[in-house]
C-alpha cells in the first residue's frame, strides 16, 4: 500500500477543496471535503515539508503541540504538521503513514489552529441549519454532538459541520461557516441512529467510523447566522432545556474553544475573551442534559427537535 508521501506524483497539482469559506489546495486526498473548481490562488496550502520549529524559541502549548508564538507544530503518531501564518500546513508523514491516517489531524487540530491564526473562533461543536440560520451543539468528547447531528439529519436538518465549528463575526453578529459535515461516530452511537457500520470508512486509528449525513449543507455555501447554542452535558434528570446567562454562559463557551491552550500560547487570549463574551450575549445559550441517554434516546432527540422547530420562541 502506498504511503502518503508516495501517493502523489511530483507534477500532480493535488486537490482543491472549500471549507470554512476558504479554498484549500492539498497534496493529500481529504475525502471528508468536496472538491471545487481549480481557479484562482488558494487561501490555504497543504504541502509536504520538514514541519519544524526553531527549538530554541518554542514551548509546549499543550500535549503534542508546540509553538514559537507564531507557527504551531502538531506532533502526531502518524507524523508532524506545521501550521503557519494562517495559510500553510506543512505535513511530514511518519514512515508508513497513509493519507487516511493523516486526514483526521489535518481536519481537526490543524484546521482549528488555522482558524485561530485567521481570526475565526473554532468551537468544539457540531451544527445544523435551521430556518435560514445555524444552531450549534457544544460539549466535551462523548457528550453526543455527532450522534445528535446524525439524528437531526434524519429529521431533515442539514448538517453544517461536525466536531469543529468555526464562528466568525460579520457586522457584529456571529455566523457559522460550513465545514466538515461527515460525522465521526463510535459503533454504539451508530445503533442509536439506526445506521450500519458495514462499508463505512474508519476515522484514522481511533476506532470511530465516518457516516455521511442524510442531509448536509454545501461546503461552499454561505455563512449562516448563529441562532442558538446548546451545551450538551452528561447530566440526567434535569429539565430538558435551561437558559444560561452571564458568567455561566461565558465559561461554558470558553471551555469549548478548540485548541484553547494553544490559542493562549499564541497570544490570542484577549481577542478570544472578547469574542466569547460577545457570543454569550447574542444568541441564547441553552444547556441540555445527556442527548445520548441510552434509556430514552428518542425522547432526548424529540425534545431537541421540538425546540428547534420553535426556535423563534426561545430567541
C-alpha positions as CSV (number, residue, x, y, z in Angstrom):
1,X,0.0,0.0,0.0
2,X,1.3,3.4,-0.9
3,X,2.2,5.8,1.9
4,X,1.1,9.4,1.9
5,X,4.5,10.7,0.6
6,X,4.4,8.2,-2.3
7,X,0.8,8.6,-3.4
8,X,1.2,11.8,-5.5
9,X,3.4,12.4,-8.5
10,X,5.7,15.4,-8.2
11,X,3.9,17.2,-11.1
12,X,0.4,16.4,-9.8
13,X,-1.3,19.6,-8.6
14,X,-3.2,17.8,-5.9
15,X,-6.8,18.5,-4.9
16,X,-8.7,21.8,-4.3
17,X,-11.4,21.9,-1.7
18,X,-13.5,24.6,0.1
19,X,-14.1,24.6,3.8
20,X,-14.9,27.3,6.3
21,X,-15.2,29.7,3.4
22,X,-11.6,29.1,2.4
23,X,-10.2,27.5,-0.8
24,X,-7.7,24.8,0.3
25,X,-5.1,23.2,-2.0
26,X,-3.9,19.9,-0.7
27,X,-1.3,17.3,-1.7
28,X,-3.2,14.6,0.1
29,X,-6.8,13.5,-0.5
30,X,-9.3,14.7,2.1
31,X,-12.5,12.6,1.3
32,X,-14.5,14.4,4.0
33,X,-14.4,17.5,1.8
34,X,-15.9,18.2,-1.6
35,X,-13.7,19.2,-4.5
36,X,-14.2,22.6,-6.1
37,X,-13.1,24.1,-9.4
38,X,-9.4,25.0,-9.8
39,X,-9.4,28.7,-10.4
40,X,-7.6,31.5,-8.6
41,X,-5.0,31.2,-5.8
42,X,-5.9,29.1,-2.7
43,X,-6.3,30.6,0.7
44,X,-4.5,27.7,2.3
45,X,-1.9,25.3,1.0
46,X,-1.3,21.8,2.4
47,X,2.1,20.5,1.3
48,X,4.8,18.1,2.2
49,X,7.7,19.7,4.1
50,X,10.1,19.4,7.0
51,X,7.4,20.6,9.6
52,X,9.9,22.0,12.1
53,X,10.1,24.8,14.6
54,X,13.1,26.6,16.0
55,X,13.6,24.5,19.1
56,X,15.3,27.4,21.0
57,X,12.2,29.6,20.7
58,X,9.4,27.1,21.0
59,X,7.4,25.9,24.0
60,X,4.8,23.2,24.6
61,X,1.4,24.8,24.4
62,X,-0.4,21.6,25.2
63,X,0.5,17.9,25.0
64,X,1.8,17.1,21.5
65,X,1.5,20.8,20.3
66,X,4.5,23.2,20.3
67,X,4.6,26.8,19.3
68,X,7.1,29.6,18.8
69,X,4.4,32.2,19.3
70,X,3.5,32.3,15.6
71,X,3.6,28.8,14.0
72,X,2.4,25.6,15.7
73,X,3.8,22.1,15.4
74,X,1.5,19.1,15.9
75,X,3.4,16.0,16.9
76,X,1.0,13.2,16.0
77,X,1.7,9.4,16.0
78,X,1.4,9.5,12.2
79,X,3.7,12.4,11.6
80,X,4.2,16.1,12.2
81,X,2.2,19.0,10.9
82,X,3.3,22.6,11.0
83,X,0.6,25.3,10.8
84,X,1.9,28.7,9.9
85,X,0.6,32.2,9.0
86,X,-3.0,31.0,8.7
87,X,-2.3,29.9,5.1
88,X,0.2,27.0,5.2
89,X,0.1,23.5,6.6
90,X,3.4,21.5,6.2
91,X,3.0,17.7,6.5
92,X,5.9,15.4,7.4
93,X,4.5,11.9,7.5
94,X,5.9,9.2,9.7
95,X,7.4,6.2,7.9
96,X,4.5,4.1,6.5
97,X,1.8,6.7,7.3
98,X,-1.1,6.8,4.9
99,X,-3.2,9.7,3.8
100,X,-6.2,8.3,5.6
101,X,-4.1,8.3,8.9
102,X,-3.1,12.0,8.4
103,X,-6.5,13.4,7.4
104,X,-8.1,13.4,10.9
105,X,-5.2,15.6,12.2
106,X,-5.4,17.9,9.2
107,X,-9.2,18.3,9.5
108,X,-9.1,18.5,13.4
109,X,-6.2,20.2,15.2
110,X,-4.5,21.7,12.2
111,X,-7.7,23.4,10.9
112,X,-8.6,24.6,14.4
113,X,-5.2,26.3,14.8
114,X,-5.5,27.7,11.3
115,X,-8.9,29.2,12.3
116,X,-7.2,30.9,15.3
117,X,-4.5,32.3,13.1
118,X,-7.1,33.7,10.6
119,X,-9.2,35.3,13.3
120,X,-12.0,32.7,13.4
121,X,-13.4,31.3,16.7
122,X,-13.3,27.5,16.4
123,X,-15.7,25.7,18.7
124,X,-15.7,22.1,19.7
125,X,-19.2,21.7,18.3
126,X,-21.5,20.3,15.6
127,X,-24.0,22.5,13.9
128,X,-27.1,22.1,11.8
129,X,-29.1,24.6,9.6
130,X,-32.4,25.7,11.0
131,X,-34.8,28.3,9.4
132,X,-32.1,30.1,7.5
133,X,-29.7,30.1,10.4
134,X,-27.4,27.8,12.3
135,X,-27.7,26.1,15.7
136,X,-24.6,24.7,17.3
137,X,-24.1,21.9,19.9
138,X,-21.0,22.2,22.1
139,X,-19.8,19.7,24.5
140,X,-16.8,17.5,25.5
141,X,-15.9,14.4,23.7
142,X,-18.5,11.7,24.3
143,X,-21.3,14.2,25.0
144,X,-23.2,13.2,21.9
145,X,-22.6,16.1,19.4
146,X,-22.1,13.9,16.4
147,X,-24.9,11.5,17.3
148,X,-27.3,14.3,17.8
149,X,-26.3,15.8,14.5
150,X,-26.9,12.4,12.8
151,X,-30.3,12.2,14.4
152,X,-31.2,15.7,13.4
153,X,-30.1,15.0,9.8
154,X,-32.6,12.1,9.7
155,X,-35.2,14.6,10.9
156,X,-34.4,16.8,7.9
157,X,-32.0,19.4,9.4
158,X,-28.9,19.8,7.1
159,X,-25.6,19.3,8.9
160,X,-23.2,22.2,8.6
161,X,-20.2,20.8,10.4
162,X,-19.2,18.1,12.9
163,X,-16.8,18.5,15.8
164,X,-15.1,21.7,14.6
165,X,-17.4,24.6,14.1
166,X,-15.9,28.0,13.0
167,X,-17.6,31.1,14.1
168,X,-17.0,34.5,12.5
169,X,-18.4,37.9,13.3
170,X,-20.0,39.8,10.4
171,X,-21.4,43.2,11.1
172,X,-21.1,42.4,14.8
173,X,-23.2,39.2,14.5
174,X,-21.9,35.7,14.9
175,X,-22.2,33.4,11.9
176,X,-21.2,29.8,11.3
177,X,-19.2,28.9,8.2
178,X,-20.0,25.5,6.6
179,X,-17.3,22.9,7.4
180,X,-16.7,19.1,7.5
181,X,-20.2,17.6,7.6
182,X,-19.2,13.9,7.6
183,X,-20.0,12.6,11.1
184,X,-17.5,10.7,13.2
185,X,-19.3,8.1,15.4
186,X,-18.5,5.3,17.7
187,X,-20.0,2.0,16.8
188,X,-22.5,2.1,19.7
189,X,-23.7,5.5,18.5
190,X,-24.5,4.1,15.1
191,X,-27.0,1.9,16.8
192,X,-28.7,4.9,18.3
193,X,-29.3,6.5,14.9
194,X,-30.1,3.2,13.1
195,X,-27.0,3.1,11.0
196,X,-25.0,0.1,9.9
197,X,-21.2,0.2,10.3
198,X,-20.6,-2.1,7.3
199,X,-19.0,-0.3,4.4
200,X,-18.2,2.8,6.5
201,X,-14.7,4.3,6.4
202,X,-12.7,4.2,9.7
203,X,-11.6,7.6,11.1
204,X,-7.8,7.2,11.3
205,X,-6.9,4.7,14.0
206,X,-9.2,6.0,16.8
207,X,-12.0,3.4,16.4
208,X,-14.7,5.7,15.1
209,X,-16.2,5.5,11.6
210,X,-17.3,8.2,9.2
211,X,-21.0,8.5,8.4
212,X,-22.3,10.8,5.7
213,X,-25.4,12.7,7.0
214,X,-28.7,12.1,5.2
215,X,-28.9,15.8,4.7
216,X,-25.9,18.2,4.7
217,X,-25.2,21.7,3.6
218,X,-22.9,22.6,0.7
219,X,-19.3,23.2,1.9
220,X,-19.1,26.2,-0.5
221,X,-22.4,27.6,0.8
222,X,-22.9,30.9,2.6
223,X,-22.2,31.6,6.3
224,X,-25.4,31.4,8.4
225,X,-26.3,33.5,11.4
226,X,-26.0,31.6,14.7
227,X,-29.4,31.4,16.2
228,X,-28.8,29.4,19.3
229,X,-26.2,27.3,21.0
230,X,-26.8,24.2,23.1
231,X,-24.4,22.9,25.7
232,X,-24.7,19.1,25.9
233,X,-24.0,17.6,29.3
234,X,-23.9,14.1,30.7
235,X,-26.3,15.0,33.5
236,X,-29.6,13.1,33.6
237,X,-32.8,14.2,35.3
238,X,-32.6,17.9,34.8
239,X,-35.2,19.9,32.9
240,X,-34.9,19.3,29.2
241,X,-33.6,22.8,28.5
242,X,-32.2,25.6,30.7
243,X,-31.1,29.0,29.7
244,X,-27.5,30.1,30.5
245,X,-26.6,33.7,31.1
246,X,-23.7,35.9,32.2
247,X,-20.6,34.3,33.5
248,X,-22.1,30.8,33.3
249,X,-22.6,31.2,29.6
250,X,-19.2,32.7,29.0
251,X,-17.5,29.9,31.0
252,X,-19.5,27.2,29.0
253,X,-18.4,28.6,25.6
254,X,-14.8,29.3,26.7
255,X,-14.4,25.7,27.8
256,X,-15.4,24.6,24.3
257,X,-12.9,26.7,22.3
258,X,-11.0,24.3,20.2
259,X,-7.3,24.2,21.0
260,X,-7.7,26.9,23.7
261,X,-4.4,26.4,25.4
262,X,-2.6,26.7,22.1
263,X,-4.5,29.9,21.3
264,X,-3.4,31.3,24.7
265,X,0.2,30.5,23.8
266,X,-0.2,32.3,20.5
267,X,-1.2,35.5,22.5
268,X,-4.9,35.4,21.4
269,X,-6.5,35.4,24.9
270,X,-7.8,38.9,24.8
271,X,-9.4,38.6,21.3
272,X,-11.0,35.2,22.3
273,X,-12.4,36.5,25.6
274,X,-14.0,39.4,23.7
275,X,-15.5,37.1,21.1
276,X,-16.7,34.6,23.6
277,X,-18.3,37.4,25.7
278,X,-20.0,38.8,22.6
279,X,-21.2,35.3,21.6
280,X,-22.6,34.7,25.1
281,X,-24.7,37.9,24.9
282,X,-26.2,37.5,21.5
283,X,-27.8,34.0,20.7
284,X,-29.5,32.1,23.5
285,X,-27.2,29.6,25.2
286,X,-29.1,26.6,26.4
287,X,-27.9,23.6,28.4
288,X,-29.4,20.2,27.6
289,X,-28.9,17.0,29.6
290,X,-27.4,13.9,28.1
291,X,-28.5,13.7,24.4
292,X,-27.2,10.1,24.5
293,X,-29.3,8.9,27.4
294,X,-29.4,5.2,26.5
295,X,-32.7,4.8,28.4
296,X,-34.6,7.2,26.1
297,X,-32.5,8.4,23.2
298,X,-35.6,9.1,21.0
299,X,-37.2,11.2,23.7
300,X,-34.0,13.4,24.0
301,X,-33.9,13.8,20.3
302,X,-37.6,14.7,20.1
303,X,-37.1,17.4,22.8
304,X,-34.3,19.0,20.8
305,X,-36.2,18.8,17.5
306,X,-39.2,20.4,19.2
307,X,-37.1,23.3,20.5
308,X,-35.5,23.8,17.1
309,X,-38.9,23.8,15.4
310,X,-39.9,26.7,17.7
311,X,-36.5,28.4,17.7
312,X,-38.2,31.8,17.3
313,X,-39.9,31.4,20.6
314,X,-36.6,30.8,22.6
315,X,-34.5,33.5,20.9
